[in-house]
Amino acid sequence: MKNACSSFAVIVGLFLSLAAIEIAEARNRIALVIGNSKYGGNLELANPTNDADKMAEALDELGFEVIVEKDLDISAMDDALYKFAERIRPNSLAFFFFAGHGIQSKDVNYLIPIGADFREEHELKREAMSANLALDTMVAAGASIKVVVLDCCRNNPLARNWKTRSSATVGLAKMKGAEGTIIAYSTADNAVALDGQGDNSPYTLELARALSTRPSEGLELLDAFRIASREVKRRVDQSPFLYLDATIDDYMLVKGDGTQNGGDLAKVEQRIDTMRDAFEDMIAEMSKRNKEGGESVSIPDPASNSGMTPEMQEMLKNLMAQNQELMKKLEDSKESPPAPATGQSGTIDNTKTRSLDEELGKFIAIWESAWESQNMTAYRELYHSEFVGRNYSTRTGTKTMSYSTWMNDKQSKFSRGNSVYVGVSNISYQNFGDTVEVNFTQSYSSGGYSDKGQKTLTLKRGNNNKFTILREDFRP
C-alpha cells in the first residue's frame, strides 16, 4: 500500500508522544449548566443565573467543555440537553447542573422551565423536564461517570394554582442512579434550601469554591462535594445530600503534583481528547474514500502531497504542532514553579505558596465564622491591637475607626440579636513580607440591611506565627 509505512510512522509517533505526557486518564469532561431565574411574579428567583455563571467558571478551570444556558423555556431546555448529549463521548465525565425551581410529583423530580403555567399536576410530564431525563441522557451517551447537581430544592408555589389536590410536596424526591452516578442535592430530599442573600445560593457558592481549590495532594471528585456540603452545613445549617453508586472509582479532577497547575493540566487532557477525535474523523474519512474510490489511501507524511487533500494535510500539520505545544506545556508546568504573586515590597517565596494559600484560606474561614456567629471573643482575637479601619466606605459616608471604636461598634451590633450572613468570593492576595494584603468580594446582610463590595484585609504575622488584622478597607 502506497505510503503505508509513512502512515504508521506518523500515527504511532503522535500517539507515543501523547502517551509520554504523564496523564493516566485522559477522559473528556463535558458539562451542561442551566440557571433559570426569570419566572416572573412570585416565582421569580434572584440567584440561579448567577449560580450558573459561578459553576461554569469553576468547571471551565477544570478543563470541562461547558455549555451554559440561562432562562430557558421547555423547548430551549430540550435543545440544550440534545446539544449536551451530542458532545458526550463514551467513558467520559458528564456533569449536569440545574439551578432554579424544582418540584416533585409522584416521586419524580421536575425541573421547571421559564414560562411555566401549569393548570394541573399531570402537565408537568409534558411542560417540564424530568431530572431523570438528564441522567438517562448521560447513561445513553455512554458517560462512565454521571454527575447530576440540583440546586433547586426551593419552596415552590406552583401547586397553589392547580384545580385538583396535588400529590406534590416540598423539596425533591430521592433519585435512583445508574452505575457510576453521583446525584447531589443542595439540601435533603423533601426539604427546602435557601436561594441565598448574596449573589449565589449557599450550596453553589461552596461547591464552586471546593472545585476551585488546588490542594497539593490533588482534588478528588467526591471530596469536592463533601467539602462543599460540610461548609454549607457550618454556615447556614442546611444539609446537602449525595446519592451515589458506592462502588464508583476515585476520579481526580486535579492531580496531586504539588503545584497549582491542575486546572491547566485538565485542559491539556481535554485538548488531547480533541486531537484523538480529529484523528478518528480523519481515518473514517479515508476509509470512506477507499470504499468509494476503489483505491487504497493511507495517511502519509504531512510533507508529502500524495494521498491527501490539502485540507487534510493542513489538519495533520496542525495536530502535530498541537502535540508539540502540549508536551512543552506539560514540561513547563512540571519544571517551573507557579508564578508568584507580587507586592510593592516583596514577592511570595515559591516554596511556601501552597502553605500560605492554606493559611489564608483558614484565616478567612475563621474570620467569617466569628462574624456570622457573633462570637465577640473569637472576633476580637483576630484583630491586631494597632488595628485601624480606614476608608471604610458605606452608603452614609466614609469612616475611620480605631481598634476600640471598631470593637465597640461590633459589640453594639452583635447585641441586637439579628442574624448575620457573610459571603466571600474571588479571593486574591499580595505578600509584602511582614504583611499580606487579602482582597475579595464581600456580601453582607443583617437585620434587613445588606451590601456588597470589595474588602481588603491587611494581615500582620506575629511572633507566634499567627495572622491578625492590621487594617480593613471596604468599598461598596
Sequence and secondary structure as in RCSB ss.txt:
>XXXX:A:sequence
MKNACSSFAVIVGLFLSLAAIEIAEARNRIALVIGNSKYGGNLELANPTNDADKMAEALDELGFEVIVEKDLDIS
AMDDALYKFAERIRPNSLAFFFFAGHGIQSKDVNYLIPIGADFREEHELKREAMSANLALDTMVAAGASIKVVVL
DCCRNNPLARNWKTRSSATVGLAKMKGAEGTIIAYSTADNAVALDGQGDNSPYTLELARALSTRPSEGLELLDAF
RIASREVKRRVDQSPFLYLDATIDDYMLVKGDGTQNGGDLAKVEQRIDTMRDAFEDMIAEMSKRNKEGGESVSIP
DPASNSGMTPEMQEMLKNLMAQNQELMKKLEDSKESPPAPATGQSGTIDNTKTRSLDEELGKFIAIWESAWESQN
MTAYRELYHSEFVGRNYSTRTGTKTMSYSTWMNDKQSKFSRGNSVYVGVSNISYQNFGDTVEVNFTQSYSSGGYS
DKGQKTLTLKRGNNNKFTILREDFRP
>XXXX:A:secstr
 TTHHHHHHHHHHHHHHHHHS  S    EEEEEEE     GGG  SSHHHHHHHHHHHHHHTT EEEEEES  HH
HHHHHHHHHHHH  TT EEEEEEES EEEETTEEEE  TT   SSGGGHHHHSEEHHHHHHHHHHTT SEEEEEE
E     GGGGG SS     SS       TTEEEEESS TT      SSSS HHHHHHHHHHT   TT EEHHHHH
HHHHHHHHHHH    EEEE TT    EEE  SSSS HHHHHHHHHHHHHHHHHHHHHHHHHHHHHHHHSS     
 TT  SSS HHHHHHHHHHHHHHHHHHHHHHHHHHS     EETTEE  GGGHHHHHHHHHHHHHHHHHHHHHT 
HHHHHHTEEEEEEEEEEEETTEEEEEEHHHHHHHHHHHHTT   EEEEEEEEEEEE SSEEEEEEEEEEEETTEE
EEEEEEEEEEE TTS EEEEEEEEE 
